[in-house]
Amino acid sequence: MRFPFSLLGLFGAQAAFQPTQLDVGQQQTLAPAAVHRTSRLTFALKEGPDVFSPRTLVELRRPGAGVANEAGDLVLVPYTQFSLDEKTNNKSILIAPLEGNATKPLEIPLPGGGEAFWLDRRSIGHAVDSGKGVLDLYAYALSPELQLNLTTPAPVFVGAFPTKTAGKLKYSEPDGALVFVDYVYADGNLTAAKEQDERRARVPNAPMVFDALNERFWDSWLSPKSASLFSVGLARGPGGEWKLASTFENLLLGTRHTSDDFSFLGGNVLYTSLDPDLSPLNGTRNVHLVKITDPGKPVQLTSGKQGGAGAPLLNSDGTKAAWIQQPTDTSGHSINKIIVYDLINKNRVTLAPTWDRSPESLAFSLAGDVMYFTAEDHARVKVYALPIPSTSSASASTGYPLLPKQFHNPVPLTHQGAASGVQLLPGGRLLFSRSSFASPNDVYVLQDLSSFESNIVLGSSQALKPKINQVTRFNAEALESKGLDEGEEFWFKGALDRDVQGWLFKPKGWDEKDTKKWPLAMVIHGGPHGTTADQWSDRWNPNVFSQQGYFSIWMNPTGSTSFGEEFAESIIGDWGGKPFVDMVQGFKYVLESYPQIDPDRVVAAGASWGGYAINWLQGHPEYGFSFKALVCHDGVFDSSASSYTTDVPRFFNHEFGGAPWEEKNVHSKFSPANFVHKWSTPQLVIHGSKDYRLPDTEGIAAFHALQQLGIPSRLLIFPEENHWVLGHENSLKWHYEVFKWFDEFVGDLADS
């Protein structure tokens, strides 16, 4: 979990939209029509059996993170796969053995979608929309022992939920209970929610009234319903059949808490919630513990003076709780800290308080004395381990600075790619999922942790040489012939003489000895507190650029995460400053290092903050990039206007030094709209109409400015997309338009 919210994150040649014919008087008030360049009469994306094309990207399997059963011998991985021919996005789960190779993985299609989860060692629960306004729960019974080939079991009906919106289901067999998230009205009554939904649906397009923020978030208008946590009994009957109880307890009833972030173990539910007594402009999120046998009576474990908290976790024997939190409620990029709370002694300790990286997901060792977690570091997401100091005395927190060094320095267990879904398994093993530039998620198991844990707790300096086994290979066959580039890391001196990192990807067909000149695309990530990491992307994939014939560079300038707190926060109040010094220096470094790049055929693209960067570059030709074409996706045009219209105004207020009406803000200095008079580069503008992080008026405004200035420009609007393009066919359209736009200005025939 990252805090705060980032700003971000039938195809073929088509004619641009034609404006309605104006009368002569109106036409005379407009700038001269844009004169388009000579280009190909037709354009097509590069395709072929050995080409990683946008179509290949769209049709790959998209695995989530794997989850093992309690015995640690099987893993469940949900995945989807889109078929362009059938126009369907098919959801399935894969069950794979974690030890040995005798058993072939089992794939279970889920035609109705839904959510699958472990019930016990050999049973899987599946909640799916019944089509009647409620969720049905089914159970799949796997074979008792591993055989050469697991066979697909038949689903058995277990029971139904009162609504169709239950999710994040977590089952505890010892408690005989299922805890989940669902959405209710102010009365907190889950069984009445469906009837109230139907009553509201009878008044379509009814007006909405709001008295406080937020009125909308990300891509939805907020409804009178809010997220709460519920428990329901679920257990086996005398004949071994599963039975879902009919009583659903609202664990947060009467608290005014809302939550969809929780851990469930040993009858306890650890969850996070915004403080209902504070303004939504405040970022404080507290951690609470509630027993499923005593709903509506949570105990708050945080002070209420910290910032956002998340990733709550209970250890295996229920004696400790853990979470990550930010020290203050500001919305800058503060480093997350890991808090461990002793539920018996009521003491807490902050792990590695001076460590300059930001932990995300957490996992206790089975003994509870080592914390495993993921964190970004130098544009990777690594798995780390750190021993937990004693929390049995009141001096646990105050004595921390005096503890030995092993309690201050997390040990990395992985070094490449982007890890997620860390889970400890019996037998000294750790399960995680990992993707990279060259592959979507697969499941891995890290072996032989027992001796390592003993050593790390005792402070041994012996380095771990982990044995890592790959369990799944979801897309190995589909990608085998594509020749994906793993990316080349480069470093250079940027603003303030700091070291800045970036990635370079070479075009398919590039040869170091070749004299051919290639076009270059500079791609700028969003955030700005984000990073281009060694991680798979279904949206901005470097290998798609490579295989469409471009060198591409993906720098991590000032403001990027994974390089320390100071580097990330140096962009605050300086959006148009240091990051662009970095980009200029990195761009020069790459051109000097690769003479095969044609400096007269360079383009740039970016989304969110990267879109801001594109609009900022437009107004600052003195940087000397000489781009021939630009692409701005969901970018900031007028920062002052964005701070009024965004769903996260506190973010803009923090980043720009104050609200738009306060004298201390820097909007006049760093808003792209104030430099439109210098714009001259052809630009494609893309925006989603359901983007409430940066509303589509920002894209429309940029397009209007370009058109009135007579600059070649095009507007691509996705009426049903948010800040990201998630629709598979929309993704193909996005890729087609982006590469067609680039081709018109830097393609082989662009100047013919």
Backbone hydrogen bonds, N-H to C=O, Kabsch-Sander energy under -0.5 kcal/mol:
donor,donor_aa,acceptor,acceptor_aa,energy
7,L,527,G,-2.6
27,Q,23,D,-2.4
28,Q,24,V,-1.7
29,T,25,G,-0.5
29,T,26,Q,-1.5
30,L,27,Q,-1.4
36,H,34,A,-0.8
51,V,48,G,-1.7
53,S,51,V,-1.4
57,L,53,S,-2.3
58,V,54,P,-2.4
59,E,55,R,-1.8
60,L,56,T,-0.8
60,L,57,L,-0.8
62,R,80,T,-3.0
64,G,78,P,-3.1
67,V,76,L,-2.4
69,N,74,L,-2.0
72,G,69,N,-1.1
75,V,96,A,-2.4
76,L,67,V,-3.1
77,V,94,L,-2.3
79,Y,92,S,-2.6
80,T,62,R,-1.3
81,Q,90,N,-2.0
82,F,58,V,-0.5
82,F,60,L,-0.5
83,S,88,T,-2.9
84,L,82,F,-0.6
87,K,83,S,-1.5
88,T,83,S,-1.2
90,N,81,Q,-2.5
90,N,88,T,-0.7
92,S,79,Y,-2.7
93,I,108,I,-1.9
94,L,77,V,-2.4
95,I,106,L,-3.4
96,A,75,V,-2.1
96,A,94,L,-0.6
98,L,73,D,-2.1
99,E,73,D,-0.5
104,K,102,A,-0.5
104,K,148,L,-1.7
106,L,95,I,-3.0
108,I,93,I,-2.9
108,I,106,L,-0.5
110,L,91,K,-2.9
113,G,110,L,-2.5
115,E,127,A,-2.2
117,F,125,G,-2.1
119,L,123,S,-2.8
120,D,123,S,-1.3
123,S,120,D,-0.9
124,I,140,Y,-2.5
125,G,117,F,-3.3
126,H,138,Y,-2.4
127,A,115,E,-2.6
128,V,126,H,-0.5
128,V,136,D,-2.5
130,S,134,V,-2.7
135,L,163,T,-2.1
136,D,128,V,-3.1
137,L,159,G,-3.4
138,Y,126,H,-2.4
139,A,156,V,-2.2
140,Y,124,I,-2.9
142,L,122,R,-3.2
142,L,140,Y,-0.6
150,L,104,K,-0.7
156,V,139,A,-2.2
158,V,137,L,-3.4
159,G,137,L,-1.3
161,F,135,L,-2.7
167,G,181,V,-2.2
170,K,179,V,-2.6
172,S,177,A,-2.3
173,E,171,Y,-0.5
176,G,172,S,-1.2
177,A,172,S,-1.5
178,L,232,V,-2.8
179,V,170,K,-2.6
180,F,230,F,-2.2
181,V,167,G,-2.9
182,D,228,S,-2.0
184,V,226,S,-2.2
188,G,185,Y,-2.4
190,L,188,G,-0.8
193,A,189,N,-0.5
193,A,190,L,-1.0
194,K,190,L,-0.6
196,Q,192,A,-1.9
197,D,193,A,-2.5
198,E,194,K,-2.3
199,R,195,E,-2.0
200,R,196,Q,-2.2
201,A,197,D,-2.3
202,R,198,E,-0.9
202,R,199,R,-0.5
203,V,200,R,-1.8
206,A,203,V,-1.0
217,F,220,S,-2.9
219,D,217,F,-1.9
220,S,217,F,-2.0
222,L,215,E,-2.3
226,S,184,V,-2.3
228,S,182,D,-2.9
230,F,180,F,-2.7
231,S,249,E,-1.9
232,V,178,L,-1.9
233,G,247,T,-0.5
234,L,176,G,-2.2
235,A,243,K,-1.8
237,G,241,E,-4.1
240,G,237,G,-2.0
243,K,235,A,-2.5
244,L,158,V,-1.2
245,A,233,G,-2.9
248,F,246,S,-0.6
249,E,231,S,-2.6
249,E,247,T,-0.6
251,L,229,L,-2.5
251,L,249,E,-0.9
252,L,229,L,-0.6
253,L,250,N,-1.3
255,T,252,L,-2.3
259,S,227,A,-1.2
263,S,270,L,-2.3
265,L,268,N,-2.3
268,N,265,L,-2.0
269,V,290,V,-2.8
270,L,263,S,-2.5
271,Y,269,V,-0.5
271,Y,288,H,-2.6
272,T,261,D,-1.7
273,S,286,N,-2.2
275,D,284,T,-1.2
278,L,275,D,-1.7
282,N,279,S,-2.4
283,G,329,D,-0.8
285,R,307,G,-1.8
286,N,273,S,-2.7
288,H,271,Y,-3.1
289,L,299,V,-2.3
290,V,269,V,-2.4
292,I,267,G,-2.5
294,D,291,K,-1.4
296,G,251,L,-2.5
297,K,294,D,-1.1
299,V,289,L,-2.6
301,L,287,V,-3.1
302,T,287,V,-1.0
307,G,326,Q,-3.1
308,G,328,T,-0.5
310,G,324,I,-2.6
313,L,322,A,-2.3
315,N,320,K,-2.1
318,G,315,N,-1.6
321,A,341,Y,-2.6
322,A,313,L,-2.6
323,W,339,I,-1.8
324,I,310,G,-2.6
325,Q,337,K,-2.2
326,Q,308,G,-2.4
334,S,332,G,-1.6
337,K,325,Q,-2.6
338,I,351,L,-0.6
339,I,323,W,-3.0
339,I,337,K,-0.5
340,V,349,V,-2.7
341,Y,321,A,-3.5
342,D,347,N,-3.6
343,L,319,T,-2.3
343,L,341,Y,-0.8
344,I,319,T,-0.7
346,K,342,D,-1.9
349,V,340,V,-2.2
351,L,338,I,-2.7
351,L,349,V,-0.6
352,A,407,F,-1.0
355,W,352,A,-1.7
360,E,374,T,-2.9
363,A,372,Y,-2.2
365,S,370,V,-2.5
368,G,365,S,-1.1
371,M,386,L,-3.2
372,Y,363,A,-3.0
372,Y,370,V,-0.5
373,F,384,Y,-2.0
374,T,361,S,-1.7
375,A,382,K,-1.7
376,E,358,S,-0.7
377,D,380,R,-2.6
378,H,562,S,-3.1
380,R,377,D,-0.6
381,V,417,G,-2.3
382,K,375,A,-2.4
382,K,380,R,-0.6
384,Y,373,F,-3.4
385,A,411,V,-1.8
386,L,371,M,-1.9
388,I,369,D,-2.7
396,A,393,S,-1.7
399,G,395,S,-2.8
400,Y,397,S,-1.3
402,L,399,G,-1.5
403,L,400,Y,-2.1
407,F,404,P,-1.8
408,H,405,K,-2.2
409,N,405,K,-1.2
411,V,385,A,-2.9
413,L,383,V,-3.8
414,T,383,V,-1.0
418,A,435,S,-2.6
419,A,381,V,-2.3
420,S,433,S,-2.2
423,Q,431,L,-2.3
425,L,429,R,-2.9
429,R,425,L,-1.4
430,L,446,L,-2.1
431,L,423,Q,-3.4
432,F,444,Y,-2.3
433,S,420,S,-2.9
434,R,442,D,-2.5
435,S,418,A,-1.8
436,S,439,S,-2.7
439,S,436,S,-1.0
442,D,434,R,-1.4
444,Y,432,F,-3.1
445,V,469,N,-2.5
446,L,430,L,-3.3
447,Q,445,V,-0.5
447,Q,467,K,-3.0
449,L,428,G,-2.6
453,E,449,L,-3.0
454,S,450,S,-1.9
455,N,451,S,-2.3
456,I,452,F,-2.9
457,V,453,E,-2.1
458,L,454,S,-1.5
459,G,455,N,-0.7
460,S,455,N,-3.1
467,K,447,Q,-0.6
468,I,466,P,-0.6
469,N,445,V,-2.9
469,N,467,K,-0.5
471,V,443,V,-3.0
472,T,443,V,-1.2
476,A,473,R,-0.6
479,L,475,N,-1.9
480,E,476,A,-0.9
480,E,477,E,-0.5
482,K,479,L,-1.5
483,G,479,L,-0.6
488,E,504,L,-2.4
489,E,487,G,-0.5
490,F,502,G,-2.5
492,F,500,V,-2.1
494,G,492,F,-0.5
494,G,498,R,-3.3
497,D,494,G,-1.4
498,R,495,A,-1.8
500,V,492,F,-3.0
501,Q,556,N,-0.6
502,G,490,F,-2.1
503,W,554,W,-1.3
504,L,488,E,-2.4
505,F,552,S,-2.6
508,K,546,S,-2.0
510,W,507,P,-2.1
514,D,511,D,-1.7
518,W,596,Q,-2.8
520,L,601,R,-2.1
521,A,551,F,-2.6
522,M,603,V,-2.4
523,V,521,A,-0.6
523,V,553,I,-2.7
524,I,605,A,-2.4
525,H,555,M,-0.5
530,G,528,P,-2.2
533,A,531,T,-1.0
534,D,379,A,-2.6
535,Q,533,A,-2.5
541,N,539,R,-0.7
544,V,541,N,-1.3
545,F,541,N,-1.2
546,S,542,P,-2.2
547,Q,543,N,-2.2
548,Q,544,V,-0.8
548,Q,545,F,-0.8
549,G,546,S,-1.5
550,Y,545,F,-1.8
551,F,519,P,-2.5
552,S,505,F,-2.2
553,I,521,A,-2.1
554,W,503,W,-2.5
556,N,501,Q,-2.6
559,G,567,F,-1.6
560,S,557,P,-2.3
561,T,530,G,-1.6
568,A,564,G,-1.9
569,E,565,E,-2.7
570,S,566,E,-1.0
571,I,568,A,-0.8
572,I,569,E,-1.3
573,G,655,E,-2.7
574,D,571,I,-3.0
577,G,574,D,-2.1
580,F,577,G,-1.6
581,V,577,G,-1.1
582,D,578,K,-2.4
583,M,579,P,-2.1
584,V,580,F,-2.1
585,Q,581,V,-2.1
586,G,582,D,-2.8
587,F,583,M,-2.5
588,K,584,V,-2.1
589,Y,585,Q,-2.2
590,V,586,G,-2.1
591,L,587,F,-2.3
592,E,588,K,-2.4
593,S,589,Y,-1.6
594,Y,590,V,-1.8
597,I,594,Y,-1.9
598,D,518,W,-3.1
601,R,598,D,-2.1
603,V,520,L,-2.6
604,A,629,A,-1.6
605,A,522,M,-2.3
606,G,631,V,-1.6
607,A,524,I,-1.1
608,S,633,H,-2.0
610,G,607,A,-2.4
612,Y,608,S,-2.3
613,A,609,W,-2.7
614,I,610,G,-1.7
615,N,611,G,-2.2
616,W,612,Y,-2.5
617,L,613,A,-2.8
618,Q,614,I,-1.9
619,G,615,N,-1.1
620,H,617,L,-1.6
623,Y,620,H,-1.7
624,G,621,P,-1.9
628,K,602,V,-3.0
629,A,602,V,-0.6
630,L,682,P,-2.0
631,V,604,A,-1.6
632,C,684,L,-2.8
633,H,606,G,-2.8
633,H,631,V,-0.6
634,D,632,C,-0.6
634,D,686,I,-3.0
636,V,608,S,-0.7
639,S,637,F,-0.6
642,S,638,D,-2.5
643,S,639,S,-1.8
644,Y,640,S,-0.7
644,Y,641,A,-0.9
645,T,641,A,-1.9
646,T,642,S,-2.5
647,D,692,Y,-1.0
651,F,648,V,-1.3
652,F,648,V,-1.1
653,N,649,P,-2.6
654,H,650,R,-1.8
655,E,651,F,-2.7
656,F,652,F,-2.6
657,G,654,H,-1.1
658,G,653,N,-2.2
662,E,659,A,-2.0
665,N,662,E,-1.6
666,V,656,F,-2.0
670,F,666,V,-2.0
671,S,667,H,-1.6
673,A,637,F,-1.5
674,N,671,S,-1.7
675,F,672,P,-2.1
676,V,673,A,-0.9
678,K,675,F,-1.9
679,W,676,V,-2.1
683,Q,712,P,-1.8
684,L,630,L,-2.7
685,V,714,R,-3.1
686,I,632,C,-2.9
687,H,716,L,-2.2
689,S,718,F,-2.2
690,K,721,E,-2.6
691,D,688,G,-1.5
692,Y,218,W,-2.7
692,Y,690,K,-1.0
693,R,218,W,-0.5
698,E,695,P,-2.3
700,I,696,D,-2.5
701,A,697,T,-2.5
702,A,698,E,-1.8
703,F,699,G,-2.4
704,H,700,I,-2.7
705,A,701,A,-2.3
706,L,702,A,-2.3
707,Q,703,F,-2.6
708,Q,704,H,-2.6
709,L,705,A,-1.6
710,G,707,Q,-1.2
711,I,706,L,-2.5
714,R,683,Q,-1.5
716,L,685,V,-3.2
717,I,715,L,-0.5
718,F,687,H,-2.5
721,E,718,F,-1.3
722,N,724,W,-0.9
726,L,724,W,-0.8
731,S,727,G,-2.3
732,L,728,H,-1.6
733,K,729,E,-2.0
734,W,730,N,-2.7
735,H,731,S,-2.6
736,Y,732,L,-2.6
737,E,733,K,-2.6
738,V,734,W,-2.5
739,F,735,H,-2.4
740,K,736,Y,-2.2
741,W,737,E,-2.2
742,F,738,V,-2.2
743,D,739,F,-2.4
744,E,740,K,-1.7
745,F,741,W,-0.6
745,F,742,F,-1.4
746,V,742,F,-2.7
747,G,743,D,-1.6
750,A,747,G,-1.7
752,S,749,L,-1.4
